[in-house]
Amino acid sequence: MENLSHPLVIAFIISWIIEFYLFGMQRASLLISRQNNVEWRGIGEQLLPDWYRLTWIVIIANYVLLVAILIVINWKLAIGLLVISFILSTIIPIPFRPLYKKTFRKKVEKIKSTNHEAGQFFSKMLDNTGF
C-alpha cells in the first residue's frame, strides 16, 4: 500500500484525472453534434477550446508515467493502474453540462467575435442540447 503514495503514482492519478476531464469534453462536443445532426469532424470539434490539441501531451504523460512505475516500483502496480483507469473511464458517468457549459459558451463567443453567423449557429447548437 505504501507504493500508492509514491510520487509517480500520484502524478499518474493527477494526469489520469486531467485526461478523463479532457476526454469528457470531447465526448460532450460529440454529443452536441449528434443531437444537432451535424458532423463532429469540421463542425462539432470547433466547440473545443483552441488549447485542446495539447491533450496529447497528457495522454503521452500517462503512458510515460506507467512505464516509469513499471520500472521503478513494479509491473503489477503499473498493469493494475492501467486496467483500473480503463475500467473507470468506461463506467464513470461524466456530468457533461455542469463541467463543460462555460467552456463551450466561451468558445462560441470567440467564434461570434470573428464570424457572427457561425457563432449564432453554434449558439443554437448549444441551446438545443441544454448547454
Buried (B, 14 or more C-beta within 10 A) or exposed (E): EEEEEBEBBEBBBEBBEBBBBBBBBBEBBBBBBEBBEBEBEEBBBBBBBEEBEEBEEBBEBBEBBBEBBBEBBEEEBBEEBBEEBEEEBEEEEBEBBEEBBEBBBEBBEEBBEEEEEBBEBBBEBBEEBEB
